[in-house]
Amino acid sequence: MRLENLGARDGAALAALLEAIPADPPYDVALEPADPVAALVREAGFEPYATTFTASRAIDGLPEGEPAEGVRLLTYTNEMAARYEDAEFDALDGMAIFKAMGRPTGYSQGAGYGDFTVAAAGERIIGFCFTQVPEGIIWWLGVVPDQRRRGVGRMLIASAARATRTAGGTHLLVEAEDTPEARGFLTALGFRIRGTRELLLRR
Ligand SMILES: CC(C)(COP(=O)(O)OP(=O)(O)OC[C@H]1O[C@@H](n2cnc3c(N)ncnc32)[C@H](O)[C@@H]1OP(=O)(O)O)[C@@H](O)C(=O)NCCC(=O)NCCS
């Protein structure tokens, strides 16, 4: 359970707040480095497990690029679960957020929530992108390693942009695990990096 916009004036207030959550741990928080609640959260037993960065851009002017040869974009259906889980593992193995979520992550049952698009080469799923619309928040994006640098990630972002625009949104926002490849990718697509957040988990 992700606790968004967490605030507490002291440890007792935080403890009371956690006590009142109508769900069992694990609890997950994402905090900006200067957030005063960070120290309280650590004292309450939350452990850091990943750093993310936030990046955003307007949909207008997004570079479309050439579609990758032989790659189709499909709307995800839950019947694709087995093939999707293979792609998710290949794309995200070794990443801290994926490790902390455990398998299955839940996205394989995500058809019908937001815009969930996969990239397929023949029968194989090689990339995926889950976007909350109309807000344009991209929560889950990956391309399998042997298909990278072919423009598949760019196709998925363009698809998220179309879905967001159709739903009435104007911007895309991504929160991604902070790696050089994710920064390189989003910067190349004209996203502006807005800041970083530390993710902490109480099991
Ligand atoms: C980030 C990721 C989705 C990129 O997918 P991709 O299909 O390789 O991306 P594209 O081929 O569309 O790349 C478009 C442009 O982004 C930039 N780019 C992509 N990968 C990059 C990298 N590793 N380093 C620097 N720049 C990169 C390049 O400018 C590239 O254009 P070019 O190949 O013509 O130079 C992929 O590396 C991935 O799945 N990483 C692990 C999961 C992850 O980080 N997810 C969050 C992503 S925000």
Ligand as a Chemical Component Dictionary entry (heavy atoms), coordinates in Angstrom:
data_LIG
# 
_chem_comp.id                   LIG 
_chem_comp.type                 NON-POLYMER 
_chem_comp.pdbx_formal_charge   0 
_chem_comp.three_letter_code    LIG 
# 
loop_
_chem_comp_atom.comp_id 
_chem_comp_atom.atom_id 
_chem_comp_atom.alt_atom_id 
_chem_comp_atom.type_symbol 
_chem_comp_atom.charge 
_chem_comp_atom.model_Cartn_x 
_chem_comp_atom.model_Cartn_y 
_chem_comp_atom.model_Cartn_z 
_chem_comp_atom.pdbx_ordinal 
LIG C1  C1  C 0 14.245 2.879  -20.747 1  
LIG C2  C2  C 0 13.738 1.855  -21.762 2  
LIG C3  C3  C 0 12.210 1.721  -21.646 3  
LIG C4  C4  C 0 14.061 2.374  -23.169 4  
LIG O1  O1  O 0 13.453 1.531  -24.141 5  
LIG P1  P1  P 0 13.999 1.451  -25.649 6  
LIG O2  O2  O 0 13.012 0.701  -26.456 7  
LIG O3  O3  O 0 15.395 0.951  -25.652 8  
LIG O4  O4  O 0 13.999 2.990  -26.067 9  
LIG P2  P2  P 0 14.087 3.590  -27.576 10 
LIG O5  O5  O 0 14.804 2.622  -28.473 11 
LIG O6  O6  O 0 12.725 4.016  -27.996 12 
LIG O7  O7  O 0 14.996 4.870  -27.319 13 
LIG C5  C5  C 0 14.647 6.178  -27.750 14 
LIG C6  C6  C 0 15.818 7.102  -27.452 15 
LIG O8  O8  O 0 16.030 7.192  -26.031 16 
LIG C7  C7  C 0 17.449 7.297  -25.761 17 
LIG N1  N1  N 0 17.884 6.128  -24.993 18 
LIG C8  C8  C 0 17.292 4.917  -24.911 19 
LIG N2  N2  N 0 17.993 4.080  -24.113 20 
LIG C9  C9  C 0 19.049 4.792  -23.665 21 
LIG C10 C10 C 0 20.155 4.466  -22.832 22 
LIG N3  N3  N 0 20.303 3.243  -22.296 23 
LIG N4  N4  N 0 21.076 5.425  -22.589 24 
LIG C11 C11 C 0 20.953 6.660  -23.141 25 
LIG N5  N5  N 0 19.919 7.014  -23.968 26 
LIG C12 C12 C 0 18.992 6.096  -24.231 27 
LIG C13 C13 C 0 18.127 7.328  -27.131 28 
LIG O9  O9  O 0 18.260 8.677  -27.535 29 
LIG C14 C14 C 0 17.130 6.599  -27.994 30 
LIG O10 O10 O 0 17.244 6.937  -29.352 31 
LIG P3  P3  P 0 18.429 6.258  -30.246 32 
LIG O11 O11 O 0 18.438 4.778  -29.946 33 
LIG O12 O12 O 0 18.012 6.575  -31.645 34 
LIG O13 O13 O 0 19.702 6.906  -29.806 35 
LIG C15 C15 C 0 14.433 0.489  -21.567 36 
LIG O14 O14 O 0 15.830 0.680  -21.490 37 
LIG C16 C16 C 0 13.992 -0.255 -20.303 38 
LIG O15 O15 O 0 13.015 -1.008 -20.324 39 
LIG N6  N6  N 0 14.717 -0.071 -19.162 40 
LIG C17 C17 C 0 14.413 -0.775 -17.913 41 
LIG C18 C18 C 0 13.082 -0.343 -17.340 42 
LIG C19 C19 C 0 13.011 1.143  -17.001 43 
LIG O16 O16 O 0 13.976 1.815  -16.722 44 
LIG N7  N7  N 0 11.776 1.653  -17.047 45 
LIG C20 C20 C 0 11.503 3.063  -16.829 46 
LIG C21 C21 C 0 11.663 3.794  -18.092 47 
LIG S1  S1  S 0 11.319 5.512  -17.956 48 
# 
loop_
_chem_comp_bond.comp_id 
_chem_comp_bond.atom_id_1 
_chem_comp_bond.atom_id_2 
_chem_comp_bond.value_order 
_chem_comp_bond.pdbx_ordinal 
LIG C1  C2  SING 1  
LIG C2  C3  SING 2  
LIG C2  C4  SING 3  
LIG C2  C15 SING 4  
LIG C4  O1  SING 5  
LIG O1  P1  SING 6  
LIG P1  O2  DOUB 7  
LIG P1  O3  SING 8  
LIG P1  O4  SING 9  
LIG O4  P2  SING 10 
LIG P2  O5  DOUB 11 
LIG P2  O6  SING 12 
LIG P2  O7  SING 13 
LIG O7  C5  SING 14 
LIG C5  C6  SING 15 
LIG C6  O8  SING 16 
LIG C6  C14 SING 17 
LIG O8  C7  SING 18 
LIG C7  N1  SING 19 
LIG C7  C13 SING 20 
LIG N1  C8  SING 21 
LIG N1  C12 SING 22 
LIG C8  N2  DOUB 23 
LIG N2  C9  SING 24 
LIG C9  C10 SING 25 
LIG C9  C12 DOUB 26 
LIG C10 N3  SING 27 
LIG C10 N4  DOUB 28 
LIG N4  C11 SING 29 
LIG C11 N5  DOUB 30 
LIG N5  C12 SING 31 
LIG C13 O9  SING 32 
LIG C13 C14 SING 33 
LIG C14 O10 SING 34 
LIG O10 P3  SING 35 
LIG P3  O11 DOUB 36 
LIG P3  O12 SING 37 
LIG P3  O13 SING 38 
LIG C15 O14 SING 39 
LIG C15 C16 SING 40 
LIG C16 O15 DOUB 41 
LIG C16 N6  SING 42 
LIG N6  C17 SING 43 
LIG C17 C18 SING 44 
LIG C18 C19 SING 45 
LIG C19 O16 DOUB 46 
LIG C19 N7  SING 47 
LIG N7  C20 SING 48 
LIG C20 C21 SING 49 
LIG C21 S1  SING 50 
# 
